[in-house]
C-alpha cells in the first residue's frame, strides 16, 4: 500500500515509534559512527549491521563506478522505477525518467564525479529497506578540466528489489549557514 502524507502518523508519533524500536537516538551527531537497527527475524543485530554496511559500501562503489565517466544510464539503473530525488537542481526528480533527466542535465558540465560517504547513521525501515543519512564528500572534474569539491548532507533510502539493492529516495543538500527561518 502506498502511504500518502495524510495517512502517515504525525511527527510526535513517528518519533515515538522510532524510539520504541531503536531506543533514544541523537540524529544530529556529526561524528556519529555507523549504527544500525536492521534486526529482522532472520538476522541477528550484528548480521544486520554487517549487511547494512555492505549494502551501503556496494551502493557507494557502484555509484562511483557509474559517475567516474558520468554514465547517465548506469547512474539511473541504481535507482528504483519509483524513486524520488531532491539533489543539485531545482525541483524534484521522480521515477526513472525524472532520475535520468536529472543526471542527463549534467552532461556537458561534468566529466567525472566521486562520492565518499562519511558519518552515516543507518536506521532500519524493515528487512528489505533502510535509511542512511550523513555526509557525502564530492570531487568533480568539469568538462573544462577544472576540479572542484564540496561536502553535502546526504540521505538515501535503499530497498531490496529482487536480489538487488537500489536507491528509492535520494536527498542531497548543502548545510545551511544559518537556520532557514525568515526574520
N, C-alpha and C positions, 0 to 999 in steps of 0.2 A: 504494500500500500504506500502510495506517495503521500507524505505528510506536507500539508500546506502550512504556512506560518500561523494561520488561525487555529490549527489543530495542535500545535506544539505547546507544551507547558510553558508558563511564564518563567522569567529569569530566576526567581527565588526557588521555584520547583525544580528547574534544571540543576541549579547549584546544589540543592538538597539531594537530588537523585545521584548526582555525580559524587558528592561527599559520602553518601551511603555506600556506594560501590567501591570507592577508592580511598576513603579517608581524607583528612584535611590535606589540601594542596596549596602550594604557592605557585600559581601560573605565571607570576611576574618575575621570577628569579632569572636574571640574565645569565647567571653562571650555573643554571640547572644542569645536572647530569642526566644522561638518558635514563628515563624511568618508564615503566610500562605496567599497565594493569590488564593486559590482554589474557587473563586466565580464562580458559574455557574448560568445559568438562573433559576435553580430550588432551589438554595440556596442563602441565604444572606452570606456576608463575615464571619459573626460570626458563622453561621451554618457550613460553610465550614471549619473554623478553628477548631470547635469542632469535626467535622468528621475526619479531618487530625490527630488531637491529639489522638482521639480514635483509629483510624486505626493503627497509629504508636505504641501506647501503647499495642494494642492487638497483633500486629506482634512481638513486643519485648517479650511479655508474652509467646506467642506460641513458639517462637524461644528458649526461655529459658526452657520451658517445655520439648521440644524435646532434647535440649542439656544437660539437667540435668543428663540423663543416656546415653548420646551420642548415640541417636537413629537415625541412618543414614536415615531410611525410613521416619520417622516423620520430620526430617530436610528437606529432599528432597521434601516432599509434600508441603512445604511452598513456593516453587519456581514454576514459570511457566514452561511449557514444552519447551519454547524457551528462557529460562533465560541465561544470560551471567554473568560470575563471575571472578573477579580478587580477590584473597584472599591470604592466607598464604603459598601457594605453587607456584613454577614457572609455567608459562603458564596460559592460560585462560580456565576455565571450561565452556562448552556450552551445553545447553539442559539438559534434565533430566538425561541422562547417565553421562554427564560430572559433573553435580552438585552432583549426587550420588557418583561418583568416588572420587570427592574432599572430601566429608565428610567421605567416607569409608577409605580414606588414613590416617585418624587419629585413626582408630580402633587399639587398642594395644598400643596407646600412651596416649590418653585422656580417663578418666573415666567420667568426668563431666566438663561442662563449663557454666559460666553465663555471661551475657552481660547486661550492663547498658548504655543505650544511653543518652548522655548529649550534651548540647549546639547544639541542632538540629535546622537547618534552613530548612523550608519547602517551596517548590515552586510548584505551580500547573502546570501540564502538560496537563490538560484537566479535564473534570468532572469525569473521571474514572482512573486518574493517577496522581501521584505526586512524586517529588523527595525530599528525606530527607537527609541532609548532616550535619555532625557534628563530634562528637567523640563517641567512644564506649569504656567503661572500661570493660575489660575481666578478669575473675578469672577462673583459670584452676585447675583441680585436675588430676594429671597424674596417669597413671597406677601404678607407683611406690609408690603412696601415697603422693608424694611431691606436693606442691601447687606453683603456680606462677600467676603473673598478669601482665597486660600491658594495655596501652591505645593506640588505633589506630584511625586514621581518618576513617570515615565511610560515605558511600554513598549507599543508597538504592533507587531504583525506584520501587514504589509499584503500582500495577494495579489491577483494579477490573475485575475479570473473573467470570461472572455469579453473584452469591451472595457473593463470597469470594474475599478477597484481597490477592494478592500473590506478592512475590519478583520477578521482571523481570530483574533487574540489581543490582548487589552486587559488591561493590569495597571497600575493607578494606585494609589500608596500614599504615605503620609506617610513622611518621612525620620525614622528613629528618633533620639531624643536620645542614646541610649546603645545599644551593641550588645545585641540581644535574647538574651543568654546568661544563663540563670539562675545566680545566685551562691549 
